[in-house]
């Protein structure tokens, strides 16, 4: 047995061990479970922020619409229309949760072992293009597993930097202030008749309008950040990972040419038949 045959069998043994470890050992590693738990908790926290923001938008729309006069009516209408974007964020979060739940099992018990099996077939039959195809499948499995945890880590840092929770809390405080001011107007018995309001109540309504505008700005900022972290960031992380792998390993993520594989397999079988006939 020459060195090339030894190298081939060494690679076959390595791939076999790697595939078995991927199926039976890797999914039970503690640090992978910690990554899964922390990422799932971050997604749950984000989901709670979105649902809380949805409830806040509804309450803000009602409270702002109750302010005397027509100045706050367009603001209340705009806030009520923002629920569509929140629904998009909720759908994206549920999709991320589903992908995260299935990523470990699919990647380490299916994709990586399949890639190893294809690599073993390549070293046994020396089919042209099959080795690179096996490497592509393994890297795609890694991308599938790493995209959600990596993007969620970056999203958490972004939300902390941009103070999303503080913005939501400020909007909640503004809504509470508007509700209290509206209660004062109702007790005064002058709701809807601005001409009879004194200077103090007129100033109070002006302050309510300003608070309504601030609330709208806070809600829009929060929704924009949540949409970026829920919908845009995972896609960007996936694109960056793919670009890095293509740049570093010079791999193009395309399927192999089936015609070339068929020709290589056909020639490999015929060469083995000739060797068998000679012997």
Secondary structure in CASP SS format (residue, H / E / C, confidence):
PFRMAT SS
TARGET T0000
AUTHOR 0000-0000-0000
METHOD secondary structure of the structure
MODEL  1
X C 1.00
X C 1.00
X H 1.00
X H 1.00
X H 1.00
X H 1.00
X H 1.00
X H 1.00
X H 1.00
X H 1.00
X H 1.00
X H 1.00
X H 1.00
X H 1.00
X H 1.00
X H 1.00
X H 1.00
X H 1.00
X H 1.00
X H 1.00
X H 1.00
X H 1.00
X H 1.00
X H 1.00
X C 1.00
X H 1.00
X H 1.00
X H 1.00
X C 1.00
X H 1.00
X H 1.00
X H 1.00
X H 1.00
X H 1.00
X H 1.00
X H 1.00
X H 1.00
X H 1.00
X H 1.00
X H 1.00
X H 1.00
X H 1.00
X H 1.00
X H 1.00
X H 1.00
X H 1.00
X H 1.00
X H 1.00
X H 1.00
X H 1.00
X H 1.00
X H 1.00
X H 1.00
X H 1.00
X H 1.00
X H 1.00
X H 1.00
X H 1.00
X H 1.00
X H 1.00
X H 1.00
X H 1.00
X H 1.00
X H 1.00
X H 1.00
X C 1.00
X C 1.00
X C 1.00
X C 1.00
X C 1.00
X C 1.00
X C 1.00
X H 1.00
X H 1.00
X H 1.00
X H 1.00
X H 1.00
X H 1.00
X H 1.00
X H 1.00
X H 1.00
X C 1.00
X H 1.00
X H 1.00
X H 1.00
X H 1.00
X H 1.00
X H 1.00
X H 1.00
X H 1.00
X H 1.00
X H 1.00
X H 1.00
X H 1.00
X H 1.00
X H 1.00
X H 1.00
X H 1.00
X H 1.00
X H 1.00
X H 1.00
X H 1.00
X H 1.00
X H 1.00
X H 1.00
X H 1.00
X H 1.00
X H 1.00
X H 1.00
X H 1.00
X H 1.00
X H 1.00
X H 1.00
X H 1.00
X H 1.00
X H 1.00
X H 1.00
X H 1.00
X H 1.00
X H 1.00
X H 1.00
X H 1.00
X H 1.00
X H 1.00
X H 1.00
X C 1.00
X C 1.00
X C 1.00
X C 1.00
X H 1.00
X H 1.00
X H 1.00
X H 1.00
X H 1.00
X H 1.00
X H 1.00
X H 1.00
X H 1.00
X H 1.00
X H 1.00
X H 1.00
X H 1.00
X H 1.00
X H 1.00
X H 1.00
X H 1.00
X H 1.00
X H 1.00
X H 1.00
X H 1.00
X H 1.00
X H 1.00
X H 1.00
X H 1.00
X H 1.00
X H 1.00
X H 1.00
X H 1.00
X H 1.00
X H 1.00
X H 1.00
X H 1.00
X C 1.00
X H 1.00
X H 1.00
X H 1.00
X H 1.00
X H 1.00
X H 1.00
X H 1.00
X H 1.00
X H 1.00
X H 1.00
X H 1.00
X H 1.00
X H 1.00
X H 1.00
X H 1.00
X H 1.00
X H 1.00
X H 1.00
X H 1.00
X H 1.00
X H 1.00
X H 1.00
X H 1.00
X H 1.00
X C 1.00
X C 1.00
X C 1.00
X C 1.00
X C 1.00
X C 1.00
X H 1.00
X H 1.00
X H 1.00
X C 1.00
X C 1.00
X H 1.00
X H 1.00
X H 1.00
X H 1.00
X H 1.00
X H 1.00
X H 1.00
X H 1.00
X H 1.00
X H 1.00
X H 1.00
X H 1.00
X H 1.00
X H 1.00
X H 1.00
X H 1.00
X H 1.00
X H 1.00
X H 1.00
X H 1.00
X H 1.00
X H 1.00
X H 1.00
X H 1.00
X H 1.00
X H 1.00
X H 1.00
X H 1.00
X H 1.00
X H 1.00
X H 1.00
X H 1.00
X H 1.00
X H 1.00
X H 1.00
X H 1.00
X H 1.00
X H 1.00
X H 1.00
X H 1.00
X H 1.00
X H 1.00
X H 1.00
X H 1.00
X H 1.00
X H 1.00
X H 1.00
X H 1.00
X H 1.00
X H 1.00
X H 1.00
X C 1.00
X C 1.00
X C 1.00
X C 1.00
X C 1.00
X C 1.00
X C 1.00
X C 1.00
X H 1.00
X H 1.00
X H 1.00
X H 1.00
X H 1.00
X H 1.00
X H 1.00
X H 1.00
X H 1.00
X H 1.00
X H 1.00
X H 1.00
X H 1.00
X H 1.00
X H 1.00
X H 1.00
X H 1.00
X H 1.00
X H 1.00
X H 1.00
X H 1.00
X C 1.00
END
